[in-house]
Amino acid sequence: VSLGVSGKAKVTTLYADDPFVVVIPQELQTSEAKKILGRLQKKGYLDTDLQPVGLSGWQKGELAYTLCERLGISRKWQVMATLWKCHPGTLRTNYSKTFTEQKAVDFSKKLKGVIY
């Protein structure tokens, strides 16, 4: 049993690949992480299961990077891929695409306003 952002107990199983089970990595269960995840939910970036809402691939990569940098998580791609049930290499590749686009810079500024 682990605590979700709302403080309510979430039951997890050994079947992390079950699409109906949200596995919250230990690195995201700190009080600081819960506060930030809650703010991201309130701003509409994440849903109640902490899954991205309406974000493109590069936006997910930027969100993963910015959040993990703020929390000091070194295994950022693995942690966020576990939470979002995707491949860590995909997040990393999508993040690398953001450096050349002005819209990525604008999105990053918005995220930092919520995360920091």
C-alpha positions as CSV (number, residue, x, y, z in Angstrom):
1,V,0.0,0.0,0.0
2,S,1.3,3.4,-0.9
3,L,0.0,6.9,-0.4
4,G,-1.3,8.9,-3.4
5,V,-1.0,12.6,-3.7
6,S,-4.3,13.1,-2.0
7,G,-3.1,11.1,1.0
8,K,-5.5,8.3,0.3
9,A,-4.1,4.8,0.2
10,K,-3.5,3.3,-3.2
11,V,-3.1,-0.5,-3.4
12,T,-0.4,-1.6,-5.7
13,T,0.4,-5.2,-6.8
14,L,3.3,-7.0,-8.2
15,Y,1.8,-6.6,-11.6
16,A,3.1,-3.1,-12.6
17,D,2.2,-3.7,-16.2
18,D,-1.5,-3.9,-15.3
19,P,-3.1,-0.9,-17.0
20,F,-5.5,-0.4,-14.0
21,V,-2.8,-0.1,-11.4
22,V,-0.9,3.1,-10.8
23,V,2.6,2.4,-9.5
24,I,4.0,5.5,-7.7
25,P,7.8,5.1,-7.5
26,Q,9.3,5.6,-4.1
27,E,11.2,8.7,-5.3
28,L,7.8,10.4,-5.9
29,Q,6.3,9.6,-2.5
30,T,8.1,12.3,-0.6
31,S,6.1,15.2,0.9
32,E,7.8,17.6,-1.5
33,A,7.0,15.4,-4.5
34,K,3.4,15.1,-3.4
35,K,3.0,18.9,-3.1
36,I,4.4,19.4,-6.6
37,L,2.4,16.6,-8.2
38,G,-0.7,18.1,-6.5
39,R,0.1,21.5,-8.1
40,L,0.6,19.8,-11.5
41,Q,-2.9,18.2,-11.1
42,K,-4.5,21.5,-10.2
43,K,-3.0,23.2,-13.2
44,G,-4.3,20.3,-15.4
45,Y,-1.0,18.8,-16.4
46,L,-1.7,15.5,-14.6
47,D,-5.0,13.7,-14.0
48,T,-6.0,12.0,-10.7
49,D,-3.9,9.0,-11.5
50,L,-0.8,11.3,-12.1
51,Q,-0.9,10.6,-15.8
52,P,-0.2,13.4,-18.3
53,V,-3.3,15.2,-19.7
54,G,-3.1,16.3,-23.4
55,L,0.6,16.6,-23.5
56,S,2.7,15.8,-26.6
57,G,5.7,13.5,-26.4
58,W,8.2,16.4,-26.1
59,Q,6.0,18.0,-23.4
60,K,6.0,14.8,-21.4
61,G,9.8,14.6,-21.7
62,E,10.1,18.2,-20.6
63,L,7.8,17.6,-17.6
64,A,9.7,14.5,-16.6
65,Y,13.0,16.3,-16.8
66,T,11.9,19.4,-15.0
67,L,10.1,17.6,-12.2
68,C,13.0,15.2,-11.5
69,E,15.6,18.0,-11.6
70,R,13.6,19.9,-9.0
71,L,13.3,16.8,-6.8
72,G,16.9,15.7,-7.3
73,I,16.0,12.4,-8.9
74,S,18.9,11.1,-10.9
75,R,17.1,8.2,-12.5
76,K,14.5,10.5,-14.0
77,W,13.6,8.6,-17.2
78,Q,13.2,5.3,-15.3
79,V,11.1,6.8,-12.5
80,M,8.7,8.7,-14.8
81,A,8.4,5.8,-17.3
82,T,7.3,3.6,-14.4
83,L,4.7,6.1,-13.3
84,W,3.5,6.8,-16.9
85,K,3.9,3.2,-18.1
86,C,6.1,4.1,-21.1
87,H,9.6,3.3,-22.2
88,P,12.3,5.5,-20.5
89,G,14.2,5.8,-23.8
90,T,11.1,7.4,-25.4
91,L,10.9,10.0,-22.7
92,R,14.6,10.8,-23.1
93,T,14.4,11.0,-26.9
94,N,11.4,13.2,-26.7
95,Y,13.1,15.5,-24.2
96,S,16.1,15.9,-26.5
97,K,13.8,17.2,-29.2
98,T,12.7,20.2,-27.1
99,F,16.0,22.1,-27.2
100,T,15.5,23.4,-30.7
101,E,11.9,24.7,-30.5
102,Q,10.8,28.1,-29.1
103,K,7.5,26.5,-28.0
104,A,9.5,24.2,-25.8
105,V,11.2,27.1,-24.1
106,D,7.7,28.7,-23.4
107,F,6.3,25.4,-22.1
108,S,9.4,25.0,-19.9
109,K,8.8,28.4,-18.4
110,K,5.2,27.6,-17.6
111,L,6.2,24.3,-15.9
112,K,8.9,25.9,-13.8
113,G,6.3,28.4,-12.6
114,V,4.3,25.4,-11.2
115,I,7.2,23.2,-10.1
116,Y,9.5,25.7,-8.5
